[in-house]
Amino acid sequence: MRLPLVTSTIIALSSLNAAYADTFNVPADFPFIQTAIDVAQNGDNILVEAGTYVEQIDFLGKAITITSVSGSSNTILDGSATGSVVSFISGEALNSVLDGFTIRSGSSLYGGGVTISNSSAVIQNCLITGNQATLAGGGMYVDIGSVQLENVVFEGNDSGGAGGAIYLKESGASMTGGNVISNAATNGGGLYIKDSVSIIEISGVTFRENNVTGNGGGIYVKN
């Protein structure tokens, strides 16, 4: 007799949280995406109009969704070669979502375009291009975490070490659709997988024309 009462309470609380979710518009409400993230709470949405945003953004551990209004070809995150463009480094889970951006001109030791550390993220409908890492993960670096990629293109990223496009260390990943094209590294031009005990699923992804000076032009798996 008590189970239906508990279930009803959960549904009521869930509906209450949904009712209080806010939507912030950039640049109408806030001039920068990071400024909107700073005030957002779990469950909120940030909608970004077309334009080039010269900034680096950090999800700050928040379960929020950041979506471009006009898609990746019209909405650009430019890291100006001064660090990772997008960071998930505060315990984010798979309810932290980035959808519909070009992520470019990032430069870092690890993860020029995107850095995920002890966290998870969902990235959809994005172009990750022209990013550099000195050591690992020109386009994306994932360390002890997980990432869900849907219709993401990695093109023209470079790593001085491993993983021209993507570097996965002790991490899980799901890649559906998209392309991994013309990335470069010492090992693992497209994808470098190290010490993974998690499931990595790749479906409908094209790997083409990735280059290495060592091993694994498309994919390199270590340990």
Sequence and secondary structure as in RCSB ss.txt:
>XXXX:A:sequence
MRLPLVTSTIIALSSLNAAYADTFNVPADFPFIQTAIDVAQNGDNILVEAGTYVEQIDFLGKAITITSVSGSSNT
ILDGSATGSVVSFISGEALNSVLDGFTIRSGSSLYGGGVTISNSSAVIQNCLITGNQATLAGGGMYVDIGSVQLE
NVVFEGNDSGGAGGAIYLKESGASMTGGNVISNAATNGGGLYIKDSVSIIEISGVTFRENNVTGNGGGIYVKN
>XXXX:A:secstr
 HHHHHHHHHHHHHHHHHHT  EEEETTT SSHHHHHHH  TT EEEE SEEEE  EE TT   EEEESS TTTE
EEE TTSS SEEE S   TT EEES EEE  EEEE SSEEEES EEEEES EEES EEEEE SSEEEESSEEEEE
EEEEES EESSB SSEEEES EEEEEEEEEES EESB SSEEEES  S EEEES EEES EESSS SSEEEE 
